[in-house]
């Protein structure tokens, strides 16, 4: 089987090349171009394409892939909201994904953001580099014996609960379903109680109609003063303008964001002054207690290895016509 791998970064090539040894029937060619209707024709002569979160797999792209006889779409990520599943089904294309690769990678990053924003590590780093060893503006609070409120206790939220428990925190959670594995050390509460009781709040639910802008000025007002808010899930769980209002009213001791509403607009790749002036992300960055990273929660060696192995196993299951739980449109 020949796979055309779109939107290749050096780290993708390394992890896939090292996993490929165990899959002798599969060959990969890599291109830096991302997949959309302009680049789909590059897949001429390939059986499968491998795509990522920002690839455009709408029906114009799938029309071309089908004309080029591509019959397998390998998503090397969990999400597939960018794939037109009806069109894929119409053409009999199989769409496969990697549902969970390393929940600990994202949960550990969420805790890193909580700790760094609490103890102002980003500020401390810059101060010391400038030979300023004073402690002004760096005071934080102990996490030990404080309350962690985890919203969404699936794979990543559960890993975050375990980490917070290990820190000696009281762990409360809100989810539409309760995770039985956590019952020994997590207490499920209503969303309102979680908001009012937590010293650290971390978001781990998916973005859906029911969770869109769940953190808004009303829910922010219900939080404790001096709370730390962390979002490593999806930017639009938080209404950014309301978050800015909350920061202005000194609600937060710290805010740690790995995801933000403007992520897909490439705000920081196109650094024109006009775009930055109107960017809510740039406004967030102007506050000293806000720490933002660039959607890197998943970015560990172990997670990349797991993504490569699962994606290649998906391709292999396709070759042997094996059913898989990683099928998106069975
Ligand atoms: P998961 O499906 O295992 O868990 C999601 C949990 O959210 C489930 O328990 C579900 O019941 C719960 N949920 C659904 N609706 C809810 C609601 N209205 N209120 C509260 N809880 C609700 O997913 P996961 O693997 O733990 O991933 C969680 C999110 O993390 C993903 O949706 C994704 O957006 C994000 N993510 C981020 C990165 C990163 O690099 N930053 C990487 C992978 C995933």
py3Dmol code that shows the C-alpha trace and the ligand (Angstrom):
import py3Dmol

protein = """\
ATOM      1  CA  UNK A   1       0.000   0.000   0.000  1.00  0.00           C
ATOM      2  CA  UNK A   2       1.211   3.504  -0.844  1.00  0.00           C
ATOM      3  CA  UNK A   3       0.259   6.362   1.467  1.00  0.00           C
ATOM      4  CA  UNK A   4       0.658  10.068   0.691  1.00  0.00           C
ATOM      5  CA  UNK A   5       1.327  11.855   3.981  1.00  0.00           C
ATOM      6  CA  UNK A   6       0.140  15.482   3.966  1.00  0.00           C
ATOM      7  CA  UNK A   7       1.261  18.426   6.133  1.00  0.00           C
ATOM      8  CA  UNK A   8       4.494  16.666   7.129  1.00  0.00           C
ATOM      9  CA  UNK A   9       6.595  18.047   9.958  1.00  0.00           C
ATOM     10  CA  UNK A  10      10.068  16.644  10.712  1.00  0.00           C
ATOM     11  CA  UNK A  11       8.818  14.993  13.905  1.00  0.00           C
ATOM     12  CA  UNK A  12       6.004  13.237  11.964  1.00  0.00           C
ATOM     13  CA  UNK A  13       8.465  11.798   9.473  1.00  0.00           C
ATOM     14  CA  UNK A  14      10.759  10.562  12.273  1.00  0.00           C
ATOM     15  CA  UNK A  15       8.006   8.832  14.273  1.00  0.00           C
ATOM     16  CA  UNK A  16       6.358   7.240  11.207  1.00  0.00           C
ATOM     17  CA  UNK A  17       9.661   6.115   9.660  1.00  0.00           C
ATOM     18  CA  UNK A  18      10.689   4.459  12.897  1.00  0.00           C
ATOM     19  CA  UNK A  19       7.303   2.658  13.232  1.00  0.00           C
ATOM     20  CA  UNK A  20       7.262   1.595   9.567  1.00  0.00           C
ATOM     21  CA  UNK A  21       9.736  -1.280  10.074  1.00  0.00           C
ATOM     22  CA  UNK A  22       6.941  -3.421  11.535  1.00  0.00           C
ATOM     23  CA  UNK A  23       4.698  -2.844   8.485  1.00  0.00           C
ATOM     24  CA  UNK A  24       6.577  -4.195   5.416  1.00  0.00           C
ATOM     25  CA  UNK A  25       3.535  -3.910   3.103  1.00  0.00           C
ATOM     26  CA  UNK A  26       3.241  -0.155   3.587  1.00  0.00           C
ATOM     27  CA  UNK A  27       5.251   2.657   1.943  1.00  0.00           C
ATOM     28  CA  UNK A  28       4.876   6.358   2.717  1.00  0.00           C
ATOM     29  CA  UNK A  29       5.727   9.464   0.694  1.00  0.00           C
ATOM     30  CA  UNK A  30       5.721  12.761   2.543  1.00  0.00           C
ATOM     31  CA  UNK A  31       4.668  16.215   1.400  1.00  0.00           C
ATOM     32  CA  UNK A  32       4.706  19.489   3.341  1.00  0.00           C
ATOM     33  CA  UNK A  33       1.493  20.616   1.609  1.00  0.00           C
ATOM     34  CA  UNK A  34      -1.661  20.227   3.633  1.00  0.00           C
ATOM     35  CA  UNK A  35      -4.597  18.395   2.063  1.00  0.00           C
ATOM     36  CA  UNK A  36      -7.345  20.456   0.436  1.00  0.00           C
ATOM     37  CA  UNK A  37      -9.037  20.638  -2.972  1.00  0.00           C
ATOM     38  CA  UNK A  38      -5.934  22.284  -4.513  1.00  0.00           C
ATOM     39  CA  UNK A  39      -3.511  19.585  -3.350  1.00  0.00           C
ATOM     40  CA  UNK A  40      -5.728  16.474  -3.517  1.00  0.00           C
ATOM     41  CA  UNK A  41      -4.552  15.693  -7.079  1.00  0.00           C
ATOM     42  CA  UNK A  42      -1.055  14.979  -5.692  1.00  0.00           C
ATOM     43  CA  UNK A  43      -2.541  11.675  -4.466  1.00  0.00           C
ATOM     44  CA  UNK A  44      -2.580  10.222  -8.011  1.00  0.00           C
ATOM     45  CA  UNK A  45      -1.110   6.709  -7.782  1.00  0.00           C
ATOM     46  CA  UNK A  46      -1.582   6.410  -3.992  1.00  0.00           C
ATOM     47  CA  UNK A  47      -4.049   4.073  -2.220  1.00  0.00           C
ATOM     48  CA  UNK A  48      -4.422   6.186   0.902  1.00  0.00           C
ATOM     49  CA  UNK A  49      -3.865   9.681   2.256  1.00  0.00           C
ATOM     50  CA  UNK A  50      -2.829  10.572   5.787  1.00  0.00           C
ATOM     51  CA  UNK A  51      -4.246  13.873   7.079  1.00  0.00           C
ATOM     52  CA  UNK A  52      -4.359  15.973  10.266  1.00  0.00           C
ATOM     53  CA  UNK A  53      -6.608  18.357  12.213  1.00  0.00           C
ATOM     54  CA  UNK A  54      -6.438  21.334   9.847  1.00  0.00           C
ATOM     55  CA  UNK A  55      -6.697  19.350   6.579  1.00  0.00           C
ATOM     56  CA  UNK A  56      -9.767  20.149   4.483  1.00  0.00           C
ATOM     57  CA  UNK A  57     -11.584  16.904   3.654  1.00  0.00           C
ATOM     58  CA  UNK A  58     -14.782  18.514   2.455  1.00  0.00           C
ATOM     59  CA  UNK A  59     -16.619  17.101  -0.520  1.00  0.00           C
ATOM     60  CA  UNK A  60     -14.579  18.952  -3.245  1.00  0.00           C
ATOM     61  CA  UNK A  61     -11.392  17.324  -1.868  1.00  0.00           C
ATOM     62  CA  UNK A  62     -13.030  13.898  -1.582  1.00  0.00           C
ATOM     63  CA  UNK A  63     -14.374  14.167  -5.182  1.00  0.00           C
ATOM     64  CA  UNK A  64     -10.788  14.538  -6.404  1.00  0.00           C
ATOM     65  CA  UNK A  65      -9.384  11.808  -4.133  1.00  0.00           C
ATOM     66  CA  UNK A  66     -12.075   9.432  -5.373  1.00  0.00           C
ATOM     67  CA  UNK A  67     -11.257  10.302  -9.015  1.00  0.00           C
ATOM     68  CA  UNK A  68      -7.588   9.492  -8.195  1.00  0.00           C
ATOM     69  CA  UNK A  69      -8.730   6.087  -6.798  1.00  0.00           C
ATOM     70  CA  UNK A  70      -7.813   6.800  -3.163  1.00  0.00           C
ATOM     71  CA  UNK A  71      -9.902   4.504  -0.975  1.00  0.00           C
ATOM     72  CA  UNK A  72      -8.602   5.121   2.556  1.00  0.00           C
ATOM     73  CA  UNK A  73      -8.387   8.299   4.652  1.00  0.00           C
ATOM     74  CA  UNK A  74      -6.059   7.921   7.629  1.00  0.00           C
ATOM     75  CA  UNK A  75      -6.635  10.685  10.194  1.00  0.00           C
ATOM     76  CA  UNK A  76      -3.573  10.812  12.478  1.00  0.00           C
ATOM     77  CA  UNK A  77      -5.643  12.474  15.234  1.00  0.00           C
ATOM     78  CA  UNK A  78      -8.778  11.814  17.262  1.00  0.00           C
ATOM     79  CA  UNK A  79     -11.035  14.461  15.677  1.00  0.00           C
ATOM     80  CA  UNK A  80     -12.702  14.056  12.284  1.00  0.00           C
ATOM     81  CA  UNK A  81     -15.003  17.111  12.179  1.00  0.00           C
ATOM     82  CA  UNK A  82     -13.067  18.225   9.059  1.00  0.00           C
ATOM     83  CA  UNK A  83     -14.127  15.135   7.025  1.00  0.00           C
ATOM     84  CA  UNK A  84     -17.366  15.103   4.991  1.00  0.00           C
ATOM     85  CA  UNK A  85     -18.441  11.629   6.112  1.00  0.00           C
ATOM     86  CA  UNK A  86     -21.515  11.481   3.842  1.00  0.00           C
ATOM     87  CA  UNK A  87     -19.388  12.006   0.736  1.00  0.00           C
ATOM     88  CA  UNK A  88     -16.772   9.511   1.979  1.00  0.00           C
ATOM     89  CA  UNK A  89     -19.529   6.954   2.522  1.00  0.00           C
ATOM     90  CA  UNK A  90     -21.016   7.647  -0.930  1.00  0.00           C
ATOM     91  CA  UNK A  91     -17.637   6.792  -2.492  1.00  0.00           C
ATOM     92  CA  UNK A  92     -17.074   3.787  -0.208  1.00  0.00           C
ATOM     93  CA  UNK A  93     -13.957   5.409   1.258  1.00  0.00           C
ATOM     94  CA  UNK A  94     -12.909   4.078   4.647  1.00  0.00           C
ATOM     95  CA  UNK A  95     -12.069   6.786   7.221  1.00  0.00           C
ATOM     96  CA  UNK A  96      -9.976   5.749  10.234  1.00  0.00           C
ATOM     97  CA  UNK A  97      -8.585   7.718  13.171  1.00  0.00           C
ATOM     98  CA  UNK A  98      -6.535   7.504  16.372  1.00  0.00           C
ATOM     99  CA  UNK A  99      -9.099   7.886  19.179  1.00  0.00           C
ATOM    100  CA  UNK A 100      -6.779   8.194  22.190  1.00  0.00           C
ATOM    101  CA  UNK A 101      -3.014   8.266  22.026  1.00  0.00           C
ATOM    102  CA  UNK A 102      -1.698   9.538  25.335  1.00  0.00           C
ATOM    103  CA  UNK A 103      -4.138  11.120  27.779  1.00  0.00           C
ATOM    104  CA  UNK A 104      -1.274  11.652  30.232  1.00  0.00           C
ATOM    105  CA  UNK A 105       0.541  13.847  27.686  1.00  0.00           C
ATOM    106  CA  UNK A 106      -2.324  16.368  27.707  1.00  0.00           C
ATOM    107  CA  UNK A 107      -3.095  16.041  31.438  1.00  0.00           C
ATOM    108  CA  UNK A 108       0.557  16.591  32.395  1.00  0.00           C
ATOM    109  CA  UNK A 109       0.590  19.711  30.203  1.00  0.00           C
ATOM    110  CA  UNK A 110      -2.602  20.941  31.903  1.00  0.00           C
ATOM    111  CA  UNK A 111      -0.912  20.576  35.307  1.00  0.00           C
ATOM    112  CA  UNK A 112       2.229  22.272  33.950  1.00  0.00           C
ATOM    113  CA  UNK A 113       0.100  25.260  32.882  1.00  0.00           C
ATOM    114  CA  UNK A 114      -1.657  25.377  36.264  1.00  0.00           C
ATOM    115  CA  UNK A 115       1.659  25.308  38.152  1.00  0.00           C
ATOM    116  CA  UNK A 116       3.447  27.729  35.838  1.00  0.00           C
ATOM    117  CA  UNK A 117       0.672  30.315  35.953  1.00  0.00           C
ATOM    118  CA  UNK A 118       0.313  29.935  39.750  1.00  0.00           C
ATOM    119  CA  UNK A 119       4.024  30.415  40.432  1.00  0.00           C
ATOM    120  CA  UNK A 120       4.519  32.850  37.509  1.00  0.00           C
ATOM    121  CA  UNK A 121       7.324  30.723  36.067  1.00  0.00           C
ATOM    122  CA  UNK A 122       7.140  32.569  32.746  1.00  0.00           C
ATOM    123  CA  UNK A 123       7.681  35.871  34.542  1.00  0.00           C
ATOM    124  CA  UNK A 124      10.366  34.457  36.882  1.00  0.00           C
ATOM    125  CA  UNK A 125      12.319  33.066  33.925  1.00  0.00           C
ATOM    126  CA  UNK A 126      12.465  36.466  32.235  1.00  0.00           C
ATOM    127  CA  UNK A 127      13.281  38.338  35.459  1.00  0.00           C
ATOM    128  CA  UNK A 128      16.242  36.139  36.349  1.00  0.00           C
ATOM    129  CA  UNK A 129      17.602  36.323  32.784  1.00  0.00           C
ATOM    130  CA  UNK A 130      17.614  40.081  33.210  1.00  0.00           C
ATOM    131  CA  UNK A 131      19.544  39.731  36.468  1.00  0.00           C
ATOM    132  CA  UNK A 132      16.482  40.650  38.576  1.00  0.00           C
ATOM    133  CA  UNK A 133      16.403  38.205  41.487  1.00  0.00           C
ATOM    134  CA  UNK A 134      13.620  39.968  43.420  1.00  0.00           C
ATOM    135  CA  UNK A 135      10.456  37.995  44.246  1.00  0.00           C
ATOM    136  CA  UNK A 136       7.964  40.765  43.615  1.00  0.00           C
ATOM    137  CA  UNK A 137       4.913  39.622  41.674  1.00  0.00           C
ATOM    138  CA  UNK A 138       5.788  35.924  41.994  1.00  0.00           C
ATOM    139  CA  UNK A 139       3.736  34.800  44.992  1.00  0.00           C
ATOM    140  CA  UNK A 140       1.497  31.786  44.403  1.00  0.00           C
ATOM    141  CA  UNK A 141      -0.467  29.386  46.628  1.00  0.00           C
ATOM    142  CA  UNK A 142       0.020  25.718  47.624  1.00  0.00           C
ATOM    143  CA  UNK A 143      -1.997  23.189  45.642  1.00  0.00           C
ATOM    144  CA  UNK A 144      -1.706  20.729  48.547  1.00  0.00           C
ATOM    145  CA  UNK A 145      -5.100  20.398  50.309  1.00  0.00           C
ATOM    146  CA  UNK A 146      -6.774  22.803  47.838  1.00  0.00           C
ATOM    147  CA  UNK A 147      -9.704  21.772  45.617  1.00  0.00           C
ATOM    148  CA  UNK A 148      -9.263  20.784  41.974  1.00  0.00           C
ATOM    149  CA  UNK A 149     -12.416  20.934  39.831  1.00  0.00           C
ATOM    150  CA  UNK A 150     -12.223  18.789  36.704  1.00  0.00           C
ATOM    151  CA  UNK A 151     -14.858  19.346  34.002  1.00  0.00           C
ATOM    152  CA  UNK A 152     -15.076  16.226  31.822  1.00  0.00           C
ATOM    153  CA  UNK A 153     -13.672  12.985  33.256  1.00  0.00           C
ATOM    154  CA  UNK A 154     -13.022  10.944  30.106  1.00  0.00           C
ATOM    155  CA  UNK A 155      -9.520   9.751  29.251  1.00  0.00           C
ATOM    156  CA  UNK A 156      -7.660  13.060  29.741  1.00  0.00           C
ATOM    157  CA  UNK A 157      -9.838  14.376  32.599  1.00  0.00           C
ATOM    158  CA  UNK A 158      -9.346  11.077  34.475  1.00  0.00           C
ATOM    159  CA  UNK A 159      -5.561  11.381  34.066  1.00  0.00           C
ATOM    160  CA  UNK A 160      -5.810  14.950  35.410  1.00  0.00           C
ATOM    161  CA  UNK A 161      -7.854  13.714  38.407  1.00  0.00           C
ATOM    162  CA  UNK A 162      -5.099  11.186  39.197  1.00  0.00           C
ATOM    163  CA  UNK A 163      -2.408  13.873  38.960  1.00  0.00           C
ATOM    164  CA  UNK A 164      -4.336  16.288  41.229  1.00  0.00           C
ATOM    165  CA  UNK A 165      -4.989  13.466  43.721  1.00  0.00           C
ATOM    166  CA  UNK A 166      -1.235  12.768  43.722  1.00  0.00           C
ATOM    167  CA  UNK A 167      -0.637  16.423  44.636  1.00  0.00           C
ATOM    168  CA  UNK A 168      -2.736  15.926  47.776  1.00  0.00           C
ATOM    169  CA  UNK A 169      -5.645  17.955  46.399  1.00  0.00           C
ATOM    170  CA  UNK A 170      -9.323  17.300  47.065  1.00  0.00           C
ATOM    171  CA  UNK A 171     -10.705  16.376  43.623  1.00  0.00           C
ATOM    172  CA  UNK A 172     -14.263  17.226  42.565  1.00  0.00           C
ATOM    173  CA  UNK A 173     -15.636  16.727  39.063  1.00  0.00           C
ATOM    174  CA  UNK A 174     -18.526  17.479  36.763  1.00  0.00           C
ATOM    175  CA  UNK A 175     -19.454  15.277  33.799  1.00  0.00           C
ATOM    176  CA  UNK A 176     -22.661  14.152  32.133  1.00  0.00           C
ATOM    177  CA  UNK A 177     -21.491  10.562  32.847  1.00  0.00           C
ATOM    178  CA  UNK A 178     -19.630   9.437  35.956  1.00  0.00           C
ATOM    179  CA  UNK A 179     -16.355   7.548  35.535  1.00  0.00           C
ATOM    180  CA  UNK A 180     -16.510   4.502  37.856  1.00  0.00           C
ATOM    181  CA  UNK A 181     -12.710   4.133  37.855  1.00  0.00           C
ATOM    182  CA  UNK A 182     -12.415   7.402  39.801  1.00  0.00           C
ATOM    183  CA  UNK A 183     -14.956   6.727  42.532  1.00  0.00           C
ATOM    184  CA  UNK A 184     -12.359   6.138  45.282  1.00  0.00           C
ATOM    185  CA  UNK A 185     -10.972   9.673  45.190  1.00  0.00           C
ATOM    186  CA  UNK A 186     -13.242  11.901  43.065  1.00  0.00           C
ATOM    187  CA  UNK A 187     -16.563  13.404  44.183  1.00  0.00           C
ATOM    188  CA  UNK A 188     -19.009  14.306  41.426  1.00  0.00           C
ATOM    189  CA  UNK A 189     -20.844  17.595  41.998  1.00  0.00           C
ATOM    190  CA  UNK A 190     -23.060  19.944  39.987  1.00  0.00           C
ATOM    191  CA  UNK A 191     -21.349  22.392  37.642  1.00  0.00           C
ATOM    192  CA  UNK A 192     -22.359  25.305  39.888  1.00  0.00           C
ATOM    193  CA  UNK A 193     -20.828  23.672  42.949  1.00  0.00           C
ATOM    194  CA  UNK A 194     -17.640  22.876  41.060  1.00  0.00           C
ATOM    195  CA  UNK A 195     -17.373  26.504  39.958  1.00  0.00           C
ATOM    196  CA  UNK A 196     -17.899  27.890  43.463  1.00  0.00           C
ATOM    197  CA  UNK A 197     -15.700  25.371  45.359  1.00  0.00           C
ATOM    198  CA  UNK A 198     -12.610  24.939  43.173  1.00  0.00           C
ATOM    199  CA  UNK A 199      -9.210  26.604  43.546  1.00  0.00           C
ATOM    200  CA  UNK A 200      -8.048  25.137  40.232  1.00  0.00           C
ATOM    201  CA  UNK A 201     -10.488  24.430  37.370  1.00  0.00           C
ATOM    202  CA  UNK A 202      -9.376  22.362  34.368  1.00  0.00           C
ATOM    203  CA  UNK A 203     -11.508  21.777  31.252  1.00  0.00           C
ATOM    204  CA  UNK A 204     -11.453  18.308  29.660  1.00  0.00           C
ATOM    205  CA  UNK A 205     -14.769  17.960  27.824  1.00  0.00           C
ATOM    206  CA  UNK A 206     -15.154  18.022  24.031  1.00  0.00           C
ATOM    207  CA  UNK A 207     -16.443  21.015  22.087  1.00  0.00           C
ATOM    208  CA  UNK A 208     -20.100  20.455  21.221  1.00  0.00           C
ATOM    209  CA  UNK A 209     -23.214  22.630  21.018  1.00  0.00           C
ATOM    210  CA  UNK A 210     -23.821  21.924  24.721  1.00  0.00           C
ATOM    211  CA  UNK A 211     -20.294  22.932  25.799  1.00  0.00           C
ATOM    212  CA  UNK A 212     -19.712  25.907  23.456  1.00  0.00           C
ATOM    213  CA  UNK A 213     -18.790  28.972  25.610  1.00  0.00           C
ATOM    214  CA  UNK A 214     -19.535  27.064  28.844  1.00  0.00           C
ATOM    215  CA  UNK A 215     -17.040  29.406  30.501  1.00  0.00           C
ATOM    216  CA  UNK A 216     -18.678  32.819  30.100  1.00  0.00           C
ATOM    217  CA  UNK A 217     -19.240  35.824  32.312  1.00  0.00           C
ATOM    218  CA  UNK A 218     -22.089  34.120  34.245  1.00  0.00           C
ATOM    219  CA  UNK A 219     -20.050  30.992  35.001  1.00  0.00           C
ATOM    220  CA  UNK A 220     -16.938  33.096  35.711  1.00  0.00           C
ATOM    221  CA  UNK A 221     -18.882  35.144  38.294  1.00  0.00           C
ATOM    222  CA  UNK A 222     -19.726  31.864  40.105  1.00  0.00           C
ATOM    223  CA  UNK A 223     -16.012  30.993  40.530  1.00  0.00           C
ATOM    224  CA  UNK A 224     -13.979  31.723  43.668  1.00  0.00           C
ATOM    225  CA  UNK A 225     -11.846  34.845  43.576  1.00  0.00           C
ATOM    226  CA  UNK A 226      -8.222  33.871  42.968  1.00  0.00           C
ATOM    227  CA  UNK A 227      -9.064  30.697  41.020  1.00  0.00           C
ATOM    228  CA  UNK A 228      -6.752  29.186  38.391  1.00  0.00           C
ATOM    229  CA  UNK A 229      -8.403  28.247  35.082  1.00  0.00           C
ATOM    230  CA  UNK A 230      -6.772  25.850  32.611  1.00  0.00           C
ATOM    231  CA  UNK A 231      -8.042  24.932  29.148  1.00  0.00           C
ATOM    232  CA  UNK A 232      -6.269  22.241  27.120  1.00  0.00           C
ATOM    233  CA  UNK A 233      -9.424  21.009  25.344  1.00  0.00           C
ATOM    234  CA  UNK A 234     -10.836  23.358  22.698  1.00  0.00           C
ATOM    235  CA  UNK A 235     -10.681  27.151  22.566  1.00  0.00           C
ATOM    236  CA  UNK A 236     -14.393  27.754  22.079  1.00  0.00           C
ATOM    237  CA  UNK A 237     -15.269  26.177  25.451  1.00  0.00           C
ATOM    238  CA  UNK A 238     -14.301  29.622  26.760  1.00  0.00           C
ATOM    239  CA  UNK A 239     -15.869  32.883  25.589  1.00  0.00           C
ATOM    240  CA  UNK A 240     -12.661  34.876  25.222  1.00  0.00           C
ATOM    241  CA  UNK A 241     -14.103  38.378  25.637  1.00  0.00           C
ATOM    242  CA  UNK A 242     -15.778  37.283  28.887  1.00  0.00           C
ATOM    243  CA  UNK A 243     -12.513  35.728  30.086  1.00  0.00           C
ATOM    244  CA  UNK A 244     -10.793  39.062  29.474  1.00  0.00           C
ATOM    245  CA  UNK A 245     -13.542  40.776  31.478  1.00  0.00           C
ATOM    246  CA  UNK A 246     -13.028  38.246  34.296  1.00  0.00           C
ATOM    247  CA  UNK A 247      -9.263  38.834  34.284  1.00  0.00           C
ATOM    248  CA  UNK A 248      -9.881  42.595  34.437  1.00  0.00           C
ATOM    249  CA  UNK A 249     -12.084  42.134  37.516  1.00  0.00           C
ATOM    250  CA  UNK A 250      -9.208  40.193  39.161  1.00  0.00           C
ATOM    251  CA  UNK A 251     -11.147  36.921  39.328  1.00  0.00           C
ATOM    252  CA  UNK A 252      -8.159  34.775  38.373  1.00  0.00           C
ATOM    253  CA  UNK A 253      -4.852  34.105  40.102  1.00  0.00           C
ATOM    254  CA  UNK A 254      -3.752  32.500  36.856  1.00  0.00           C
ATOM    255  CA  UNK A 255      -5.028  31.370  33.478  1.00  0.00           C
ATOM    256  CA  UNK A 256      -3.293  28.663  31.418  1.00  0.00           C
ATOM    257  CA  UNK A 257      -4.445  28.085  27.842  1.00  0.00           C
ATOM    258  CA  UNK A 258      -3.146  25.544  25.333  1.00  0.00           C
ATOM    259  CA  UNK A 259      -6.105  26.228  23.029  1.00  0.00           C
ATOM    260  CA  UNK A 260      -7.924  29.442  22.102  1.00  0.00           C
ATOM    261  CA  UNK A 261     -10.724  30.510  19.852  1.00  0.00           C
ATOM    262  CA  UNK A 262      -8.499  32.076  17.188  1.00  0.00           C
ATOM    263  CA  UNK A 263      -6.255  29.046  16.725  1.00  0.00           C
ATOM    264  CA  UNK A 264      -7.388  28.138  13.222  1.00  0.00           C
ATOM    265  CA  UNK A 265      -7.258  31.768  12.013  1.00  0.00           C
ATOM    266  CA  UNK A 266      -3.425  31.677  12.035  1.00  0.00           C
ATOM    267  CA  UNK A 267      -3.373  34.937  13.944  1.00  0.00           C
ATOM    268  CA  UNK A 268       0.269  34.640  14.843  1.00  0.00           C
ATOM    269  CA  UNK A 269       1.472  33.354  11.499  1.00  0.00           C
ATOM    270  CA  UNK A 270       0.126  36.490   9.842  1.00  0.00           C
ATOM    271  CA  UNK A 271       1.565  39.047  12.230  1.00  0.00           C
ATOM    272  CA  UNK A 272       0.179  42.175  10.625  1.00  0.00           C
ATOM    273  CA  UNK A 273      -0.337  44.948  13.195  1.00  0.00           C
ATOM    274  CA  UNK A 274      -3.990  45.252  12.288  1.00  0.00           C
ATOM    275  CA  UNK A 275      -4.693  41.554  12.926  1.00  0.00           C
ATOM    276  CA  UNK A 276      -2.782  41.590  16.212  1.00  0.00           C
ATOM    277  CA  UNK A 277      -4.591  44.722  17.378  1.00  0.00           C
ATOM    278  CA  UNK A 278      -7.959  43.013  16.948  1.00  0.00           C
ATOM    279  CA  UNK A 279      -6.803  39.642  18.216  1.00  0.00           C
ATOM    280  CA  UNK A 280      -8.319  38.560  21.519  1.00  0.00           C
ATOM    281  CA  UNK A 281      -5.414  36.128  21.961  1.00  0.00           C
ATOM    282  CA  UNK A 282      -2.933  39.030  21.752  1.00  0.00           C
ATOM    283  CA  UNK A 283      -5.058  40.892  24.335  1.00  0.00           C
ATOM    284  CA  UNK A 284      -4.941  37.855  26.622  1.00  0.00           C
ATOM    285  CA  UNK A 285      -1.162  37.736  26.304  1.00  0.00           C
ATOM    286  CA  UNK A 286      -0.898  41.271  27.629  1.00  0.00           C
ATOM    287  CA  UNK A 287      -1.932  40.069  31.124  1.00  0.00           C
ATOM    288  CA  UNK A 288       0.995  38.883  33.297  1.00  0.00           C
ATOM    289  CA  UNK A 289      -1.024  36.068  34.925  1.00  0.00           C
ATOM    290  CA  UNK A 290      -1.980  34.456  31.601  1.00  0.00           C
ATOM    291  CA  UNK A 291       0.171  31.754  30.091  1.00  0.00           C
ATOM    292  CA  UNK A 292      -0.540  30.541  26.565  1.00  0.00           C
ATOM    293  CA  UNK A 293       1.030  27.630  24.705  1.00  0.00           C
ATOM    294  CA  UNK A 294       0.496  26.653  21.107  1.00  0.00           C
ATOM    295  CA  UNK A 295      -1.727  23.536  21.234  1.00  0.00           C
ATOM    296  CA  UNK A 296       1.212  21.387  22.319  1.00  0.00           C
ATOM    297  CA  UNK A 297      -0.568  19.252  24.926  1.00  0.00           C
ATOM    298  CA  UNK A 298      -0.333  16.124  22.760  1.00  0.00           C
ATOM    299  CA  UNK A 299       3.291  16.787  21.807  1.00  0.00           C
ATOM    300  CA  UNK A 300       5.369  14.139  23.588  1.00  0.00           C
ATOM    301  CA  UNK A 301       7.565  11.350  22.222  1.00  0.00           C
ATOM    302  CA  UNK A 302       5.194   8.714  23.583  1.00  0.00           C
ATOM    303  CA  UNK A 303       2.115  10.313  22.025  1.00  0.00           C
ATOM    304  CA  UNK A 304       3.786  10.692  18.608  1.00  0.00           C
ATOM    305  CA  UNK A 305       4.912   7.048  18.736  1.00  0.00           C
ATOM    306  CA  UNK A 306       1.381   5.913  19.615  1.00  0.00           C
ATOM    307  CA  UNK A 307      -0.116   8.029  16.799  1.00  0.00           C
ATOM    308  CA  UNK A 308       2.299   6.489  14.252  1.00  0.00           C
ATOM    309  CA  UNK A 309       1.763   2.886  15.376  1.00  0.00           C
ATOM    310  CA  UNK A 310      -2.043   3.182  15.512  1.00  0.00           C
ATOM    311  CA  UNK A 311      -2.243   4.932  12.127  1.00  0.00           C
ATOM    312  CA  UNK A 312      -0.108   2.224  10.494  1.00  0.00           C
ATOM    313  CA  UNK A 313      -2.129  -0.512  12.228  1.00  0.00           C
ATOM    314  CA  UNK A 314      -5.261   1.136  10.800  1.00  0.00           C
ATOM    315  CA  UNK A 315      -3.710   0.967   7.304  1.00  0.00           C
ATOM    316  CA  UNK A 316      -2.789  -2.665   7.886  1.00  0.00           C
ATOM    317  CA  UNK A 317      -6.361  -3.494   9.065  1.00  0.00           C
ATOM    318  CA  UNK A 318      -7.631  -1.920   5.851  1.00  0.00           C
ATOM    319  CA  UNK A 319      -5.287  -4.112   3.793  1.00  0.00           C
ATOM    320  CA  UNK A 320      -6.501  -7.266   5.515  1.00  0.00           C
ATOM    321  CA  UNK A 321     -10.164  -6.091   5.504  1.00  0.00           C
ATOM    322  CA  UNK A 322     -10.200  -6.315   9.320  1.00  0.00           C
ATOM    323  CA  UNK A 323     -12.943  -4.490  11.211  1.00  0.00           C
ATOM    324  CA  UNK A 324     -11.627  -1.861  13.615  1.00  0.00           C
ATOM    325  CA  UNK A 325     -12.984   0.283  16.430  1.00  0.00           C
ATOM    326  CA  UNK A 326     -10.992   3.105  14.827  1.00  0.00           C
ATOM    327  CA  UNK A 327     -13.368   3.238  11.844  1.00  0.00           C
ATOM    328  CA  UNK A 328     -15.146   6.579  11.796  1.00  0.00           C
ATOM    329  CA  UNK A 329     -17.933   5.567   9.401  1.00  0.00           C
ATOM    330  CA  UNK A 330     -18.323   1.789   9.744  1.00  0.00           C
TER     331      UNK A 330
END
"""
ligand_1 = """\
44
LIG
P -13.091 11.691 26.132
O -14.146 11.515 25.084
O -12.384 10.500 26.674
O -13.724 12.478 27.388
C -14.570 13.578 27.277
C -15.462 13.625 28.514
O -16.252 14.824 28.450
C -16.448 12.444 28.581
O -16.369 11.838 29.863
C -17.813 13.105 28.374
O -18.868 12.467 29.072
C -17.538 14.490 28.937
N -18.552 15.465 28.537
C -19.305 15.489 27.414
N -20.155 16.527 27.463
C -19.952 17.157 28.642
C -20.533 18.291 29.266
N -21.503 18.995 28.673
N -20.057 18.659 30.477
C -19.066 17.963 31.080
N -18.493 16.874 30.544
C -18.920 16.484 29.342
O -12.083 12.745 25.508
P -10.547 12.965 25.910
O -9.685 12.039 25.109
O -10.425 12.975 27.381
O -10.300 14.425 25.315
C -10.915 15.571 25.882
C -10.659 16.758 24.968
O -9.266 17.082 24.972
C -10.937 16.475 23.482
O -12.288 16.704 23.182
C -10.067 17.447 22.791
O -10.817 18.629 22.555
C -8.959 17.766 23.786
N -7.606 17.362 23.336
C -6.611 18.298 23.388
C -5.318 17.962 22.999
C -4.190 18.983 23.067
O -3.146 18.740 22.455
N -4.342 20.076 23.780
C -5.046 16.663 22.545
C -6.073 15.726 22.520
C -7.359 16.083 22.919
"""
view = py3Dmol.view(width=600, height=400)
view.addModel(protein, "pdb")
view.setStyle({"model": 0}, {"cartoon": {"style": "trace"}})
view.addModel(ligand_1, "xyz")
view.setStyle({"model": 1}, {"stick": {}})
view.zoomTo()
view.show()
